[in-house]
Amino acid sequence: MKKWKHRLHEIIYEADTPAGKLFDVFLLITILLSVVFVALESVAAIDAQYHDYLDLAEWIITLLFTIEYFLRIISVTKPLNYIFSFYGIIDLLSTLPKYLSLFFIGTHNLVALKALRLLRVFRILKLTQYISESNTLLKALKSSRRKIAVFVFSVFVLCIIFGTLMYLIEDESSGFTSIPRSIYWCIVTLTTVGYGDIAPQSPLGQLLASFIMIMGYGIIAVPTGIVTAEMTKKKETDTNTQACPHCMTTNHKEEAIYCHHCSKPLNDVNE
């Protein structure tokens, strides 16, 4: 029983083995098909003609996700660690909407039914656990979160200052009717979005707006530089895709025998 459980864990949680790679590829295709079906179902003409086929396909995919969810619970030593993990919650949310839609059949519940059907789009989040490069990006974002937070706060302070200045320079006829509305304009301008619903009319206001626009190009590049610096600061040691069957921790070194988080054996079949 232990050997069977260990083998199941290898297939589901590891992509370094042929069986694990095949399992991941199958899931990737299934997830993408599910998202495509949800998108097609939202097109009235397609749904009217192929509703039964789309519904059948969705039930098949839901059953596959249900089996996968329970297999993941069975193959780990501590199921609660998986159930309450980020990916465990995503897997559950990816499976529940179709079953819950059975309880929202009445006409008065169409809004709730539509929301439940749209929730299936979040299955796309399941893809992140099969892309090893996403771990590197997540680590870089986590390492640079304080720098990015300080940068965002500084930009917000600038928007308050420039928005207030623009409120003093322009009059209400230009659309700058309050400081919050002027701050909104500054944010839109600084991010180079430029909706055009508010625009300065006076020469001084246009001069200030031009300065904010030019400054916006430089500001946009800063977060990218911060994250890139964290990613290139040092090379990551080689890791594999194996997840600890006890605590679900990933990113172990290739030669690792014990989990770097809970210190328990990674491949102890007889445990």
WOJOMO-V85729 format. One record per pair of residues at least 24 apart in sequence whose C-alpha atoms are under 10 Angstrom apart, sorted by sequence separation. I is the first residue (numbers start at 1). J is the second residue. D is the distance in Angstrom with one decimal. If there is no record, write none. Layout:
I_J_D ; I_J_D
This chain:
33_57_9.2 ; 34_58_6.8 ; 95_119_9.7 ; 96_120_8.7 ; 159_183_5.8 ; 160_184_9.1 ; 162_186_6.7 ; 163_187_8.4 ; 174_198_6.7 ; 175_199_7.2 ; 176_200_8.3 ; 185_209_9.7 ; 189_213_6.0 ; 190_214_8.2 ; 191_215_9.4 ; 192_216_6.5 ; 242_266_8.3 ; 33_58_9.3 ; 66_91_8.7 ; 69_94_9.7 ; 94_119_7.5 ; 95_120_7.8 ; 158_183_9.4 ; 159_184_8.2 ; 161_186_9.3 ; 162_187_9.5 ; 173_198_9.9 ; 174_199_6.4 ; 175_200_8.1 ; 187_212_9.5 ; 188_213_9.6 ; 189_214_9.6 ; 190_215_7.1 ; 191_216_5.7 ; 192_217_7.5 ; 242_267_9.8 ; 34_60_9.9 ; 65_91_7.7 ; 66_92_8.3 ; 69_95_8.4 ; 93_119_7.7 ; 94_120_5.7 ; 157_183_9.9 ; 159_185_8.9 ; 160_186_8.1 ; 174_200_6.0 ; 175_201_9.7 ; 186_212_7.7 ; 189_215_9.8 ; 190_216_4.5 ; 191_217_7.7 ; 34_61_6.9 ; 65_92_8.8 ; 68_95_9.9 ; 93_120_7.7 ; 94_121_8.1 ; 156_183_9.0 ; 159_186_5.7 ; 160_187_9.0 ; 173_200_9.6 ; 174_201_6.3 ; 186_213_9.2 ; 189_216_7.5 ; 190_217_7.9 ; 33_61_8.6 ; 34_62_8.8 ; 66_94_9.0 ; 67_95_9.9 ; 94_122_6.7 ; 95_123_8.6 ; 158_186_8.9 ; 159_187_6.1 ; 173_201_9.1 ; 174_202_8.9 ; 188_216_9.8 ; 190_218_9.8 ; 191_219_8.2 ; 192_220_9.0 ; 65_94_7.6 ; 66_95_6.2 ; 93_122_7.9 ; 94_123_5.2 ; 158_187_9.3 ; 159_188_9.7 ; 170_199_9.5 ; 171_200_8.9 ; 187_216_9.4 ; 190_219_8.2 ; 191_220_7.1 ; 30_60_9.9 ; 31_61_8.3 ; 65_95_6.1 ; 66_96_8.8 ; 93_123_7.9 ; 94_124_8.9 ; 156_186_9.7 ; 159_189_9.7 ; 170_200_6.6 ; 171_201_8.9 ; 186_216_10.0 ; 190_220_8.7 ; 30_61_6.9 ; 64_95_9.1 ; 65_96_9.7 ; 91_122_9.5 ; 92_123_9.7 ; 94_125_9.1 ; 156_187_8.1 ; 159_190_8.0 ; 169_200_8.8 ; 170_201_7.3 ; 171_202_9.1 ; 30_62_9.8 ; 62_94_8.1 ; 63_95_8.1 ; 90_122_7.8 ; 91_123_7.5 ; 94_126_8.4 ; 155_187_8.9 ; 158_190_9.7 ; 169_201_9.7 ; 170_202_6.8 ; 62_95_5.8 ; 90_123_7.2 ; 167_200_9.8 ; 169_202_7.8 ; 170_203_9.8 ; 27_61_9.9 ; 30_64_8.6 ; 31_65_9.1 ; 61_95_9.0 ; 62_96_8.4 ; 90_124_9.5 ; 91_125_8.9 ; 166_200_8.1 ; 169_203_9.7 ; 170_204_8.7 ; 30_65_8.9 ; 62_97_9.0 ; 63_98_9.7 ; 90_125_7.1 ; 91_126_7.0 ; 155_190_9.0 ; 169_204_7.2 ; 170_205_6.5 ; 62_98_7.0 ; 63_99_10.0 ; 90_126_6.7 ; 169_205_6.1 ; 170_206_9.7 ; 27_64_9.1 ; 61_98_9.9 ; 62_99_8.5 ; 168_205_9.4 ; 169_206_9.9 ; 27_65_8.7 ; 87_125_8.4 ; 88_126_9.6 ; 166_204_9.1 ; 167_205_9.3 ; 59_98_7.4 ; 87_126_7.0 ; 166_205_6.4 ; 169_208_9.5 ; 58_98_7.9 ; 59_99_9.1 ; 86_126_10.0 ; 87_127_10.0 ; 165_205_8.8 ; 166_206_9.5 ; 27_68_9.1 ; 87_128_9.0 ; 87_129_7.5 ; 166_208_7.7 ; 55_98_9.6 ; 165_208_8.8 ; 166_209_8.5 ; 162_208_8.2 ; 162_209_9.0 ; 162_212_8.2 ; 159_212_9.3 ; 158_212_9.7 ; 12_68_8.5 ; 62_120_9.7 ; 65_123_9.9 ; 12_71_8.1 ; 13_72_8.1 ; 12_72_7.0 ; 34_94_10.0 ; 155_216_9.8 ; 9_71_8.7 ; 13_75_9.0 ; 58_120_9.8 ; 8_71_7.9 ; 9_72_7.6 ; 12_75_8.3 ; 13_76_9.5 ; 31_94_9.5 ; 8_72_8.5 ; 9_73_9.7 ; 11_75_9.7 ; 155_219_8.2 ; 9_74_8.7 ; 10_75_8.8 ; 5_71_9.6 ; 8_74_8.7 ; 9_75_5.0 ; 8_75_6.0 ; 9_76_6.9 ; 152_219_9.8 ; 7_75_8.5 ; 8_76_9.2 ; 9_77_9.9 ; 151_219_9.1 ; 5_74_7.6 ; 6_75_6.9 ; 5_75_5.3 ; 6_76_8.5 ; 4_75_8.9 ; 5_76_7.9 ; 6_77_9.8 ; 151_222_8.2 ; 152_223_8.9 ; 5_77_9.3 ; 42_114_9.5 ; 151_223_7.8 ; 2_75_9.5 ; 148_222_8.7 ; 149_223_9.7 ; 42_117_9.4 ; 148_223_6.3 ; 151_226_9.8 ; 41_117_9.3 ; 42_118_8.9 ; 147_223_8.6 ; 148_224_9.6 ; 41_118_9.9 ; 145_223_9.8 ; 148_226_7.4 ; 38_117_7.5 ; 39_118_8.9 ; 144_223_9.0 ; 147_226_7.5 ; 148_227_8.6 ; 38_118_7.3 ; 147_227_9.4 ; 38_119_9.5 ; 39_120_10.0 ; 145_226_9.3 ; 38_120_7.2 ; 39_121_8.2 ; 141_223_9.8 ; 144_226_6.6 ; 145_227_8.8 ; 35_118_9.7 ; 37_120_9.9 ; 38_121_6.8 ; 143_226_9.7 ; 144_227_6.2 ; 37_121_9.5 ; 143_227_8.3 ; 144_228_9.5 ; 35_120_7.3 ; 36_121_8.9 ; 141_226_8.9 ; 142_227_9.2 ; 144_229_8.9 ; 34_120_7.9 ; 35_121_5.5 ; 140_226_8.9 ; 141_227_6.1 ; 144_230_6.7 ; 34_121_7.9 ; 35_122_8.3 ; 140_227_5.8 ; 141_228_9.3 ; 143_230_6.9 ; 144_231_9.6 ; 35_123_7.2 ; 139_227_9.5 ; 140_228_7.7 ; 142_230_9.4 ; 143_231_9.2 ; 31_120_9.8 ; 32_121_9.6 ; 34_123_7.9 ; 35_124_7.0 ; 138_227_9.8 ; 140_229_8.5 ; 141_230_8.0 ; 31_121_9.3 ; 34_124_8.8 ; 137_227_8.2 ; 140_230_5.3 ; 141_231_8.8 ; 31_122_9.8 ; 32_123_8.5 ; 137_228_9.2 ; 139_230_8.5 ; 140_231_5.4 ; 31_123_6.4 ; 32_124_7.2 ; 139_231_8.1 ; 140_232_9.1 ; 30_123_9.9 ; 31_124_6.5 ; 137_230_9.3 ; 138_231_9.7 ; 140_233_9.5 ; 31_125_9.3 ; 136_230_9.8 ; 137_231_7.3 ; 31_126_7.6 ; 32_127_8.8 ; 136_231_7.3 ; 28_124_9.2 ; 31_127_7.5 ; 28_126_8.5 ; 29_127_9.9 ; 27_126_9.1 ; 28_127_6.6 ; 27_127_8.6 ; 136_236_8.3 ; 28_130_8.0 ; 24_127_9.5 ; 27_130_9.2 ; 24_129_9.6 ; 25_130_8.9 ; 24_130_6.8 ; 24_131_9.9 ; 132_239_9.5 ; 132_240_8.9 ; 21_130_9.6 ; 132_241_7.5 ; 131_241_9.7 ; 130_241_8.9 ; 129_241_9.7 ; 15_130_8.2 ; 135_250_9.6 ; 13_129_9.6 ; 14_130_9.5 ; 135_251_8.4 ; 13_130_9.5 ; 15_132_9.7 ; 132_251_9.1 ; 85_247_9.9 ; 82_245_9.5 ; 85_248_8.5 ; 81_245_9.6 ; 82_246_9.4 ; 81_246_8.0 ; 82_247_8.0 ; 79_245_9.2 ; 81_247_6.1 ; 82_248_6.7 ; 76_243_9.5 ; 77_244_9.2 ; 78_245_7.6 ; 79_246_8.6 ; 80_247_9.4 ; 81_248_6.8 ; 82_249_10.0 ; 76_244_8.3 ; 77_245_5.6 ; 78_246_5.7 ; 79_247_9.1 ; 81_249_9.7 ; 76_245_4.7 ; 77_246_5.0 ; 78_247_7.0 ; 79_248_9.4 ; 75_245_7.4 ; 76_246_6.3 ; 77_247_8.0 ; 78_248_8.7 ; 75_246_9.9 ; 76_247_8.4 ; 77_248_9.3 ; 76_248_8.0 ; 72_245_10.0 ; 77_271_9.9 ; 20_241_9.8 ; 16_240_7.1 ; 17_241_9.8 ; 15_240_8.2 ; 16_241_6.6 ; 14_240_8.1 ; 15_241_5.9 ; 16_242_7.8 ; 14_241_5.2 ; 15_242_7.4 ; 13_241_7.4 ; 14_242_4.7 ; 13_242_6.2 ; 14_243_6.8 ; 12_242_9.6 ; 13_243_5.8 ; 14_244_9.9 ; 10_241_9.9 ; 11_242_9.9 ; 12_243_9.5 ; 13_244_8.7 ; 10_242_7.6 ; 13_245_8.7 ; 9_242_9.2 ; 10_243_8.7 ; 9_243_8.6 ; 9_244_9.2 ; 10_245_9.3 ; 13_248_9.0 ; 9_245_7.2 ; 14_250_9.6 ; 13_250_9.3 ; 6_245_8.4 ; 5_245_9.9 ; 10_267_9.1 ; 9_267_9.8 ; 6_266_9.8 ; 7_267_9.8 ; 6_267_7.6 ; 6_268_8.2 ; 7_269_8.8 ; 6_269_5.9 ; 5_269_8.3 ; 6_270_9.1 ; 3_268_9.3 ; 4_269_8.9 ; 6_271_9.9 ; 2_268_9.2 ; 3_269_5.6 ; 2_269_5.9 ; 3_270_7.4 ; 1_269_9.5 ; 2_270_6.3 ; 3_271_9.8 ; 1_270_9.5 ; 2_271_7.7
